[in-house]
Amino acid sequence: MTTTKQVQGWIDSYVHAWNTADPQDIAALFTADAEYHEQPFETDWVGREAIVAGWLSRQDWQAGGWSFESEILMITGDTAAVSGVGVYKELGTFENLWVVTLTTGGRCSMFRMWNNEIQA
């Protein structure tokens, strides 16, 4: 069973990897066959290499700075629901709902995100 501590550790590592844009930091988050799905953008990256490449293609999103705050909503078995708000100075504010499935080793095997821009 996945714990709150494990989920929070994964979230912290996710934010760290987004900050560093280091392929090794990104890869460490996901299993080799992980899936990353994002709506409404219809992003479907399957496999660790595709996820790393996808993340690196979005580094310009961070221009001007950004912040992220999250809250773990619930954990059921190996899957957690996480609410987050990302504020990008160049892009705007986005509310996220993540559904993250972690392995016993703490890596994500399935990541689903609903990404909603907050209109000013």
Secondary structure, DSSP 8 states (H G I E B T S, - for coil): ---HHHHHHHHHHHHHHHHH--HHHHHTTEEEEEEEEEETTTEEEESHHHHHHHHHTTGGGGTT-EEEEEEEEEEETTEEEEEEEEEETTTEEEEEEEEEEE-TTS-EEEEEEEEEEE--
